[in-house]
Every structure is written in structure tokens, then in C-alpha cells.
Amino acid sequence: MKNHDLGYDIWLNIIFSSLLVHFPDDLDEDNLRFNSINCMLHSMDTQDGGKDIRVAVDKNQSILKKIQLVVPGFRGYREKEDIRVADELLRSQIGGVLGRAVSSLTTARQNAINFNKFGSLAFIGNTISLVETFQGDIVHGQQGYSGFAPAIQINTVVLDRLYEYDFEFVSKCKEIADTCSQLENVSGMNDPDILASLNRISDMIKDARNAWNQRMDTVEGIKE
């Protein structure tokens, strides 16, 4: 593969384009691209590293599908312009996920009042503030893709990191929302259990923020 990277890329694009012509317009283009590349990679001699590339394709396809479960419409990265589209979509969709987390915690706080769980009220309020702050940072935070040239391809090593950070970030945010949702039923919980859940949420926010920061560092590090 090392001696014919350019020819290989051209070959993939030609084969993919010819495949796309024979399918309806509403076909998921990204999945077709993944599957067509996979088929071709399996037909190649793996002595020069083809096997490693096939593993990377399989891995990225799996991560992409998992991200799409939380962020419908996420199409992954093929060119630098896709970073802008993915960034906007991630911010919007995850903003909604975190908004639902805030709503669940607000319900939990009211239920704590209704069921005399006064020992956890202040901690629930603090966690609401943490989630709201994190939500605001994601939705309104500085974007790192300004000035990118759409036609320039992303390095495969950087691509792998982006998918991994995206998946970790999305997974943690979903976990935050799920845990907050469980707290709505505080009537069946004692204060220590409530506090333990709130501490887990705080840790999840730290992990999600770290994954997002790593993602943004990677995006900002992409140069022409």
C-alpha cells in the first residue's frame, strides 16, 4: 500500500462513484462507501498492510453507526468541510440530550421536595448548574474549523482519533441523560443513593468535557 497510496485513493473513488450510479438517490452514501471499500479491501493482498487498513475501516464503520444511534444524521468525515457539518450537528443534538438531562433533574428536585428528600436538594441544584453550564459550553462554545479548505482530505490517523473522541463524548452525554432520568424516581431512593448518582453524573460530565476538548484540539490541529 505504501507504494501506491495515490493510485489506490483514485481507484477507490472511481469504484465508489461507479457503484453509486446504480443505486437510488436516497441510499445512505456513507454506508455504501464503507461497504464498497470493505469489499475491495478484502479482495486485496494483505502482505503490504491491507489488513490493517481493513480493520480501520471496520472499526470506523462500527463507531459511526453507534454515534448515529444518539445523533441521527451524523455522516462522519470524508473531507474537511464535513468537520463543520458534524460539529454543528453534534452541538445541536447533544445540546438537546443535555437539555433533557436538565429537565429530568428539575423533575427530580421537585419530587425530592414532594417526598421530603430535603437532604439532597442542594446537591441536585448544584448538578443542574453543572449540566446547564456544560450544555452552554457545547452549544455556544468556540468552533475550531474556521478557514478549512473543503477539498483537503483528512489524515487517517486524525480521522480515527476524531471518531473515537466523538463516540466517547456522545456516549458519556447519553449516559448523563440516562442517569438523570433514573433520578426522577427519587421517592424510591434514599439520600446516600441520590448523592452517589449525582457524583457519578459529575464524573461523567468531566469525562465528556475531556473527550470534547480532545476532539476540539484534534480539529484545531488539522492544517492544510
N, C-alpha and C positions, 0 to 999 in steps of 0.2 A: 504493500500500500504506500510506503514512503516514496517510491519512485514514480508514482503516477497519481498523486493526490488531485492535481488539477484535472487531468483526464477523467479520473473517477468521478469527481463532482459534476463535470459536464455530462458524463454518461448517466448519472443518477437523474439529473434534471431532464434530460431528453426522454429517458424511460418513463419518468413520472408524468411528464407532460403528455406523452402518448397514451398512458393509461387513463388520465383524467378526461381525455376527449371522449372516451367510450362510456362514461358514467354520467348520470343525471346531475343537473346543476346543484341540487340540494344535498349531494353527498358530502359527508364530513371529510373535507380535503386533508386535514391533518392526519386523521386515522388512515386514510388511503396512502398518504405519504409514508407514514410509519410502516404500514403493512407491505407496501411495494418495495421499500428499501430493505425490509427484513427478508423478503423472499429472495431478493437479489444477493444479499449478503450470505444467505445460506448456500447459495449456489457457487460461491467463490472459494478459491483455495485459501485456507486459513493459516498457512505457514508464515505469511508475512504480516500477521496481525489482524486479519479479517475477523477472527473470532472475538477479539477484544472489542472491535467496533460493533459487532452484532450484539454483544452483551450490553454495551452502552445504549444502543437503540432500544432494546427490550426494556431496559431499566427506565429510560426516559418516557417510553410509552406508558408504562405502568404508573409512574408518578403523575404524568399528565392526566390520566383517567381518574386517579384519586383526587387530584386537585379539582377536576371538573365536577365531582360529586358535591363539593362545597361551593365552588364558583362556576356555575353554569355559563358556558360561552367562552371559557378560558381556552385559547387556541395554542398556547405555547409560543416558542420563539423560532423563527426562521430567518428573520432579518432584524436589524437594529430597530427599525420602526415598530416591530412587534413589542419591544420593551415598553414603549409609550402606551400602546393599547392595553397590554397586560397590566401595567402599572395602574392605569385609570380603572380598569375592571376590578382588580384586586382591592383597591382603596374603596370603591363603591360597595362591592359585595360584602367585604369584611366589615365595613362600617355598619352595614345592616345587621350582620351577625352579632357584632358587639352592642348594637342598639337593642337587640332582643335580650342580650345578657343584662343590660341595664334595666330593661323592663321587668325581667324576672326578679332581679334583686330588689327593685322597688316593690313588687308584689310580696316578696319575702319579708321586707321590712314592715309592711302593713300587716301581714299575717302574724309577725312576731309581736306586734302591738296587740292584735286581737286575742292572741293566745298567751299573753303575759310573759313573753320571752324577752324581758327587758335587758337582760344581761348581755345580749348580742346586738342590741340596736345600734350602738355607736360603731361597732365593728362592721356591720352591714353598710352603714352610711359611708364609712371610710372606703370600703371596697367599691361601692357605687362610684365614688370620686375617682378611684384608680382606673376603673373601666372607662369612665367618661373621658378622662384625660388621655388614656391610650387611644380611644376611638378618635378623639380630636386630632391627635398626632398623626394617625394613619390617614384620615380623610383629608386633613388640611395641611399636612406636612410638606416640606420641600421635596420636589421631584428631582431625580437625578439624571434625566435623559436628555436635557436640553442640548441642542447642537449636534445630535447624532445624524449621520448620513444614512438614510434608509437602505441604500443598496449594499452596504458593507455587511458581510456575513459575520456572525458571532463565533469566536473560537470555541471548539467543542468542550474544552476543559472548563471554560467560563460558563458555557451552556449547562453543563452538568451541575455546577455549583448553584446556578440560578434556580434550576428545577428543585434541587434539594432544599434550598432556603425557602422557596415558595411553599413547598409541601410542608416543611416544618412549621412555618408561620401559619398557614391555613389550618393545619391540624390542631395547633395549640389554640387558635381562636375558636374553633368549633368545640374543643374541649372546655374552654372557658364558658361558652354559651350553654353547653350541656350541663355543666356543674352548677351554673347559676339557676338553670331551670329546675334542677333537683331541689334546690333550696327553697323553692316556692312552698313546698310542703313542710314548713318548719314546725307545724303542730305535732308531727311525729318525731321530732328531733330534740335532743337536749342541748344545752348551751355549749358544752365541750365539742359535740359533733358539729354544730353550726360553725364554731370557731375554727375547727380543723378544716372544714370545707372552704371557709374564707381564706385561710392561709394557703391552701392549695391553689385557689384562684389567683392569689397574689404571686405565687411562684410561677404559675402558667403565664401570667402577664409578663413577668421578667423574661421567661424563655421566648415568648412570642416577640417581644420587643427586640431581643437579641437577634433572633432569626431575621426580623425585618431590617435591622441595622446592618447585618451582614449582607443581606440582599442589596440594600442601597449602596453599600461600599463596593460591591461587585459591579453594580450597574454604573456607578460613577467612575469605576476603574477601566471601563471599556473605552478604548481610544481608537481613532482611525489608524 
